[in-house]
Amino acid sequence: MWSVDSDFKLIVGNKTFINQMSEKYGMILERGSNLLNPKYFEDDYLKFWKELYSKGLWGEPTKIEVLVPKTEQLESNLLEINLNPIYNEENIIGIACIARDITERKKAENDLLESEEKYRVLVEQASDGILIADEAGKLINVNASLSKLTHYSEKELLNMSIYDFTIPEDIEKNPFHFSDLKMGKVVITERIMKGKNGILFHVELTSKLLYDGRLLVFARDISRRKKIENKLIESEQFLKETQIIASLGTYSIDVITGKWTRSEVLDSIFGIDSNYNLNSENWMNTIVHTDWQKPMIDYLTNEIIDKKIIRQRV
């Protein structure tokens, strides 16, 4: 901190300013010292500071960031400098100057900007839809994949809330897990979402409450997977009904562990229940006729178990 009169001479300076000028430029200051002494400074330096001081002397408050070059004694640093006119009644008699080292702050700001840019690129390139909502549920940040998923434009999405995608039946079956989110848990749920023009689709949502109360949600489209699962369930149900009609039982056996599983129809045919010990010995005694037990054991041992082991080794 220092002050300068209309002739660019020092009125007063604090200890930090006096020491900095001494260490960086070898200039010993006292009241009345010329702060633009050509003995200590290059022409560019003198021109810059003369223009800066002159603005203050003309009554113009100034705030500027100045990079102070490195010297043999000190590293370079970035200063934020504020200059304000000093008045004596209506006359400007000098300038009050305050310099603050903002090197670390600027570095932190640049690091944050770089981090935010990497995050933005990552979010935009993500295949999952990503949104951030405020405490009221209003969307404040979305990526391109969410637009593609919902068929809403980014502009439309930013005028919506998380509740605009819900359908009452789904919420009734699976309410929002706000209590878990408030406890810091990551919540993963499957939901039916409503997109533009009433389009319905299945999503897997991964949600996390951020430290500032905002909600971060990753939305993955699982519509295709759900269709396959439903087809499989239908096929299994069809097979089960067909077996019941035809009185046809089925079973499978793990030749390594000796454990086997079977259909309900097979239980009915052989009169066994859920308490029946499902091992290879009982399987052989229950399913296979005594005349075929030895050939069956030989076949399983030589053709399946041994060859499976050989393939695994190869």
Order of alpha helices (4+ residues) and beta strands (2+ residues): beta-beta-alpha-alpha-beta-beta-beta-alpha-beta-beta-alpha-alpha-alpha-alpha-beta-beta-beta-alpha-beta-beta-alpha-alpha-alpha-alpha
